[in-house]
């Protein structure tokens, strides 16, 4: 197939997606207003500006239409509903259109004008990919036709994210982006409480985002010197290394569909301590694979981290349980093969097969 993927080329999940379908022998070209990482090829950079996204993305549609006419794809594969999904809707013409929702685009961002853009885009799509049940419900509520919606997590590469080597005693990691929805101030406040009780604990914070400088300043004021590090954006290989070494991964996200970082932690044998929100509860429960805490509750987060660190027998059970769940429901290659079959059906003009649970 010739697949035209529309998405943010600077985001690792986009490039990983494109690389997978290329590895399957498909001709995939990525169309993006954002720059791709150095060395990543096959990207058509679309014109951008400093205008708000509600204008910036639609204004790039004429350039996208010209580029699509030259590429002649069998399928348009758009990621993030109100911007690239909208562009796909406007530029697809008679071509099959798949739109992938990423969570915040519908769970948080689909309000007012953004909701109108999302509904306009989703109503045209022949396939709407959602990585969790709550996101699928939000897609239908926003305007997707129920028969086009498929709830399936992308999954995790189990060859990369796996237990290996020795874990570092007391190592806690955070791997979420430095944006308000991920509530890293709660993670830092909880880490301060844990460190006050356990002198062996350290915190490593991976990721980037608009709040990084503020968060580093907060950590410097709050946490003991020498027991925390911000390591910035890391490669998938380095992320897998951190997760394989850590005892606990903490996420205080205020909203999520299926968290890719949660699946990577589960596959790596890192015990998750995560906020008690619907997207996380599709994979774990308090005491069943993870420790949960109320969103925004730093004291509850600290108690959950300590409960995990102080109960190695339970942690061993959680690791075994999580490995089974990932094998059964969260294998990247198995789940992406299902998505590939849906793409092939659309490209061939066939109806989508009925959805079966992963």
N, C-alpha and C positions, 0 to 999 in steps of 0.2 A: 504494500500500500504506500501511497504518497500521503503523508499526514502533515497538515499545517497546524502546528501547535502555537497558540497565542497565549503568552504569559510573561511574567516578570523574569527575565533572564538572569537577574542578579540573585535570585533565590535558589538555594541548593535543591529544594524539592522539585523545582521546574527542570533544572538541568539533569537531575537524576532520572526523572520521568522520561525525558527525551532520550537520554542515553540508553535506557532500557529498550525502548521501541526500536532504536537504531540497532541494538545488539540482536534484535529479533529479525533483522534483515529489511526493515522498512525504511523508506526514504523520508526522513523527518526533518522539516525545516522549522526553526523557531522564529516567530515574529514578535518583537518586543520593543517597547519604548525605553526600556531600561538596558544598561550595558550588561553584557555577559562577562563571566570571569575570563581572565586572560587564558588563552589557549583553547577556549570552547568555540568550536566552529559551527558553521551551518546556521548562523543567526542573521536575520534580516532586521536591522535596526530601523525602527519607524520614527518619524519626526516627533519630537516632544517639545514642551515649553514649560514655563513657570505657571501656567494657568491652572486653576483647580481641576481635579480629575474629572469632574462632570463635563468639562469642556475639552480637556487635554486628550482624552482617549477618543471621543467621537471625531475630533478634528484630524486624527491620524487615519481615519477610515479610508479616504481616497487613496492614500499611499498604500494602505493594506490591500485595497481592491486591485491596484495595479500589480502589486507583488504576487497576489494570489493568481491573477490571470496568467502571469509568467510561469508560476510553479505548477498550476493545474492539479491541485490536490484531490484525492478521493474523499477526504474527510477533513472537516474543521474541528479542532480539538482545543477548546478555549477554557482557560483557568482563571477563576475568580469572577464571580457573576456580574457585578455592576459595571466593571470596566472592560476586561477582555471578553467576557460573555456578551456584553452589549456590542462590542466591535464585531464579534463573530456573527451575531444576529444581523447586523447591518451589512456585512460584507459577504455572507455565505452564498447568497443567491440561491441556486438550486442544489447546492452541495449539501450533503448530510452534515448536521451540526451536533456535536457533543459539547456540553458545558459541565465542567467540574467545579462544584462548590468547595470552598476551603474552610468553612466554619464561620469565621468572623464576618464574612461577606453577607451571610444570611442571619446568623444568630445575633450579631451586634450591629452590622452596618446597614441592613435593609430597612431604612426608615425614610419617610418623606420622599424626596426625589430619587434617592438611591433605591428605594423599594419599587418605585415606578420603573426605573431602568432595569432592575432585576426581573420584575414580572414580564416586561416586554421581551427581554432576552430569553427567559426560561420558556415562555409560551411557544417559541419557535423551535426549540431544541428537540431533536429526535431521541436524545439520550441525555439524562441529567445524572451525573455521578456524584454520590454523597458517601462520605466515609463513616457515617454513623446514622442510627435510626432517628435521633433528634434532628439531625441536619436534613434528612430526607423529608421529615414532617414539615420543617421550615420551608423547604423548597416547594412543596405542594401548596402550602399556605401563601407563598409569594407568587404563585402563578404557574408552576410547572404542571404539566398534565400527568396524573398519577401513573399512567402506563409507561411513561418514559423514565421514571425515577428508579435508580438502582442504588441500594445502600450496601456498600462493600468497602471495607477499609483497604487502603493501599497495601498495608502490610510492611514487613521489615525483612531485610536481607539477612537471613539467618547464618549465612557463611561469614558475614562481616560482624554482625552484632551477636556475640556469643560469649559465654564465660571462658576465660583463659588466663592463666597466670595467677599470681597471688593478689588478693585484695589488700588495700591499704587500710589498716585498722582506723576507724573513726573518720574516714574520708566521706564527706557529703558533697554531692555535686548538684548544681542547678544548670539546666541546659536550655532554658527558654529565652526568647528574645527579650530585650530590655524595653518593653512597651507596657503601658498601664494595665492592659488586660491580664498580663501575667503576674502582676502584683509582687515584684521582687522585694519591695520593702518588707512585706510580711516574711519572706524567706530570710532576709538579713536579721530581722528582729528575732525570729525563732532561733537562728543560728547563735545569736548572742546568748540566749537563754541556755541552749545546749552546751555551749563552750564554757559557761560559768559552772556547769555541773560536771563536765567531762573534759579534763585537760588534754585528752588524746585527740579531740575532734578538730578537723580542719574543713574549710569550705572552699570549693573551686566553683567559680561562676563562669560558664561559657556563654557565648552569644554576643550580639550587638544590638543596638537600637537607640532610639532618641533619648532614652533616660540614662545612658551609660554613665556619663559624667556625674549626674546627681546620685546614682546608686553607688559609685565608687566613693564619693564623698561621704555618703551615709555609712558605708562599711568602715571607712577610716575612723569615723567618730564612734562607731558602735562596737566593732569587733576587735579582739586582741591583736596587736601587731604580730605579723609573722604567721598567722593562722588562717589567712584567707588570700585568694588570688582571683583576679579577673583575667581570663586568658583570651577573651575576644572570640571572634568567629573562628571555628576550627573546621578542618576537613572531616568528611565522614569517617575516615580512618582514625583520625585523632579522637573524634567523638566516641568511636567504638572503644578506643583505648581507655579513655577516662571512665566510661561506664563499666568496663571490665575490671577496673581497679577499685571503684567506689563501693562502699557498703550500702549507701542510701542515695537515692535521687529524690529531690524535693521539687514539687511544682505547686504553686499557689494560684494557678490560673482561675480567673473569675468566670470564664466561659470557654467552652471547647466542644468540638465534636469528638472524633477519635484523635487523641494526641499522638502524633508520630513519636515524640520523645518518650511517651509512656510505653509504647510497644517496643521501642529500642531498649529501654531499661529492662522490661520484662524478658526480652530475648537474651539480654546480657547477664542476667542473674543479679541485677542491681535491685534492691528492694525499693519499691515506690512508696513515697509518702506524698500524697496528693490531695488536693481539695475535693470536697464531697460535692461534685457537680455531675450532671446527667451523663456527659460524655465519658467521664472516667468510670462511672458505675456500669457502663456497658462492658467493662473489662475486669474490674476489680471491685471488691467490697471491703469494708473495714474488717480486718482480721482474716480476709480471704484473698491472699495475694498482695495486699497492701495495707498500709495504715492511712486512714482518711481523717481530715479535719475540716471544720467549717470554713468557707471562704473568708479571708480577712482575719482569721483568728490566729495570731502569732503564738499565743500561749498554747493553743490546741495543737498547732503545728509542732512546737517544741516537744510537747508530750508525746506526739506520735513518733517523732524521730527518736526520742529516748526509748520508747517502747520497742522500736525495731532494734536499736543498737544493743539493748540489754537482754534480748531474747534470741540468741543464735539458733536455738532449735526451731523456733517458729520461722526465722528467716530461711532456714534450709527448706522447710516445708513450702514456704511462699515461692522460693526459687523453682522448686520442682513443679508446683502447680502452674506457675506462670509459663514455664517452658512448654508444658502440655497445651495450654491455651493458645500460645503463639503457633505451635505446630498445627493445631486444629483449625485456627481461624485467621492467623496473622502472618502467613508466609507471603512475602512480596511476589515471588515468582508464580505461585499458584494463583493469587488474586489478580495479578496483572495479566495472566494468561486468560482469565475470564473476561477482563476488560478488552483485551485484544480480540477475543471472539466476537464481542459486541461491536467493536469497530469494524471488523471484517463483514459482519452482517449488514451494517449500515452502508458500507462502501459498495457492497454488492446489490443493494436495493432490497434486501430481505428484511422481514420483521424481526424485532428483537426477540430472542428466546425468553421464556418465562423466567422470572427471578427465582433462584434457589438460594437458601441461606448458606453462607460459607461455613 
